[in-house]
Amino acid sequence: MTDYQGPATIDGITVEVRLSARFEPVEGRYRWAGRAGPHDGLTESLRRGQSATITIGQNSRTVKLGEPDPWGRVRISGTGRPPWPAAPAD
């Protein structure tokens, strides 16, 4: 499992995210999910549609947006290679 915590851009809105990924061997692909910090613009984008583009560094992926939790953090999830750089090997 790999994790990422830091800045990301979701449809042009910069937010702090906390994400984790795991490889699903039966499916043969990664599944990753987490939460984006509270941001009024991101919450507003939920009213326009449930998918968005997340960019971390030079990597962009399509994400699915979920409803905000009571603290305003938005659930995000995706499949395939995670959008953050892999941790260096030990």
N, C-alpha and C positions, 0 to 999 in steps of 0.2 A: 504494500500500500504506500502511496506517496501523498504528501500534503503540500498545500500552498497557502500562505497567508500573506496578503499584501495588496498593492493597488491593482485595479483592473478597470477597463472601460467597457461598459455595457451600453450599446447603442449610443455612444457619444457621451455617456455620463460616467465620470470617474468616481469610483467607490472602493472601499476596502472590502476584500472578500476573504473568506476562509473556506477552502475546498479540500476534499480528499478524493483519491481515486483508488480503484482496485481492479485488477484484471479478473474477468469472469471466464474461466477456461472452457466452460460448456458453450458459451456464446462466442468465444474467441475474440473478445474485444474488451476495452476498458469501459467502466461506468464510473462517473465522477459526479459529485454533488457537494453542496454546501450552502452558505448564505452570504448575501451581499449586505453590507452595512446599510442603515437607514438613509434614504435620500428621497425627497419629495418627487423629484423628476423620475426616478425609477418606479416609484409607486404609481405615478401618473401613466407611465408607459404600460403598466398592466391593464389599464382600461382600453388600450389600443390593440392589444394582442398578447398572446402567451408565449411567443418565441422572440428571441433577440440574438444579437451577436456579442460575444464576449471577446475582448482582446487583452492579452497579457504579453507585454513585450512586443514581439513581431508576430505572434501566433493568434489567430482568430478562429473561433468555433461557434457553431450555433448552440444556443442553450434554451432550455425550457424554463420559463419563469413561473413560480408558484405564488400563492397569496402571501402577503406580508404577515409576520407573526405579531404578537401584541407589542413588540418593541420596534416595529417598523422594518425589520430585516426581511429581505426577500429571498425565498428559497430558489436556488438555481440548480439545474442538473443537465448532464450531457452524456453522450456516449462517444466512443472512439478515443483517439489519443488526446490526453488532457492538454489544455492550452498553455500550461506553464512548463518551463524548462525542467528537464529531468535532473534529479539530484546527482552530483558527481559520484562516481563509484569509489568505494573505499580502497 
